[in-house]
Amino acid sequence: MTANSLHAEPKSRQAVTSISLSKTAHSILSMVAWIGSKAITRANSALRALQMGRMLSTLSNLSDRQLAEIGIRHSDIPQYARTLMVDE
């Protein structure tokens, strides 16, 4: 073996190890991103449910006269709230 071949083997192992670590890091980051996106989706769903609940409660507490001023009746509240949520 020459002096060059002794130094070549560790470098090639380093390259393989570096590629392997890079693939592992990419896999881990992909998994973290996927978990994060699922968490954000669930948090957004929970927030929308809370907003809908508050809107239904607030509208339900209005008098018939107040509801008439905005052009709805008590029976229209669920559909009106859904329409408002879609428009956001």
The 8 nearest C-alpha neighbors of each residue, nearest first, counted from 0:
[[1, 4, 2, 5, 3, 6, 7, 8],
 [0, 2, 4, 3, 5, 6, 7, 8],
 [1, 3, 5, 4, 6, 0, 7, 8],
 [4, 2, 6, 1, 5, 7, 0, 8],
 [3, 5, 7, 1, 6, 2, 0, 8],
 [6, 4, 2, 3, 7, 8, 1, 0],
 [5, 7, 3, 4, 8, 9, 2, 10],
 [8, 6, 4, 10, 5, 9, 3, 11],
 [7, 9, 11, 10, 6, 5, 12, 4],
 [10, 8, 12, 11, 7, 6, 13, 5],
 [11, 9, 13, 7, 12, 8, 14, 6],
 [10, 12, 14, 8, 13, 9, 7, 15],
 [13, 11, 9, 15, 14, 10, 16, 8],
 [12, 14, 10, 16, 11, 15, 17, 9],
 [15, 13, 17, 11, 12, 16, 18, 10],
 [16, 14, 12, 18, 17, 13, 19, 11],
 [17, 15, 13, 19, 14, 18, 12, 20],
 [16, 18, 14, 20, 15, 19, 13, 21],
 [19, 17, 21, 15, 20, 16, 14, 22],
 [18, 20, 16, 22, 21, 17, 15, 23],
 [21, 19, 23, 17, 22, 18, 24, 16],
 [20, 22, 18, 24, 19, 23, 17, 25],
 [23, 21, 25, 19, 20, 24, 26, 18],
 [22, 24, 20, 26, 25, 21, 27, 19],
 [25, 23, 27, 21, 26, 22, 20, 28],
 [24, 26, 22, 28, 23, 27, 29, 21],
 [27, 25, 23, 29, 24, 28, 22, 30],
 [26, 28, 24, 30, 29, 25, 31, 23],
 [29, 27, 31, 25, 30, 26, 32, 24],
 [30, 28, 32, 26, 27, 31, 25, 33],
 [29, 31, 33, 27, 28, 32, 34, 26],
 [30, 32, 28, 34, 33, 29, 35, 27],
 [33, 31, 35, 29, 30, 34, 28, 36],
 [32, 34, 30, 36, 35, 31, 29, 37],
 [35, 33, 31, 37, 36, 32, 30, 38],
 [36, 34, 32, 38, 33, 37, 31, 39],
 [35, 37, 39, 33, 38, 34, 32, 40],
 [38, 36, 40, 34, 35, 39, 41, 33],
 [39, 37, 35, 41, 36, 40, 42, 34],
 [38, 40, 42, 36, 41, 37, 43, 35],
 [41, 39, 37, 43, 38, 42, 36, 44],
 [42, 40, 44, 38, 43, 39, 45, 37],
 [41, 43, 39, 45, 44, 40, 38, 46],
 [44, 42, 46, 40, 41, 45, 39, 47],
 [45, 43, 41, 47, 42, 46, 48, 40],
 [44, 46, 42, 48, 43, 47, 41, 49],
 [45, 47, 43, 49, 48, 44, 42, 50],
 [46, 48, 50, 44, 49, 45, 51, 43],
 [47, 49, 51, 45, 46, 50, 52, 44],
 [50, 48, 46, 52, 47, 51, 53, 45],
 [51, 49, 47, 53, 52, 48, 54, 46],
 [52, 50, 54, 48, 49, 53, 47, 55],
 [51, 53, 49, 55, 50, 54, 56, 48],
 [54, 52, 56, 50, 51, 55, 57, 49],
 [53, 55, 51, 57, 56, 52, 58, 50],
 [56, 54, 52, 58, 53, 57, 59, 51],
 [55, 57, 53, 59, 54, 58, 52, 60],
 [58, 56, 54, 60, 59, 55, 53, 61],
 [57, 59, 55, 60, 61, 56, 54, 76],
 [58, 60, 56, 57, 61, 55, 73, 76],
 [59, 61, 57, 58, 56, 62, 55, 63],
 [62, 60, 58, 59, 65, 66, 63, 57],
 [61, 63, 65, 64, 66, 60, 59, 67],
 [64, 62, 66, 65, 67, 61, 72, 73],
 [65, 63, 67, 62, 66, 68, 61, 69],
 [66, 64, 68, 62, 67, 63, 61, 69],
 [65, 67, 63, 68, 69, 71, 64, 72],
 [68, 66, 70, 64, 69, 65, 71, 63],
 [69, 67, 65, 66, 70, 64, 71, 63],
 [70, 68, 66, 67, 71, 65, 72, 64],
 [69, 71, 67, 68, 66, 72, 65, 75],
 [70, 72, 66, 67, 75, 69, 73, 76],
 [73, 71, 75, 74, 66, 67, 63, 76],
 [72, 74, 75, 76, 59, 71, 63, 66],
 [73, 75, 72, 76, 77, 71, 78, 79],
 [76, 74, 72, 73, 78, 71, 77, 79],
 [75, 77, 79, 73, 78, 74, 80, 58],
 [78, 76, 80, 79, 75, 81, 55, 74],
 [79, 77, 81, 80, 76, 75, 82, 74],
 [78, 80, 76, 82, 81, 77, 75, 83],
 [81, 79, 83, 77, 82, 78, 76, 84],
 [82, 80, 84, 78, 83, 79, 77, 85],
 [83, 81, 79, 85, 80, 84, 78, 86],
 [82, 84, 80, 86, 81, 85, 79, 87],
 [83, 85, 81, 82, 86, 87, 80, 51],
 [86, 84, 82, 83, 87, 81, 80, 79],
 [85, 87, 83, 84, 82, 81, 80, 79],
 [86, 84, 85, 83, 82, 81, 47, 80]]
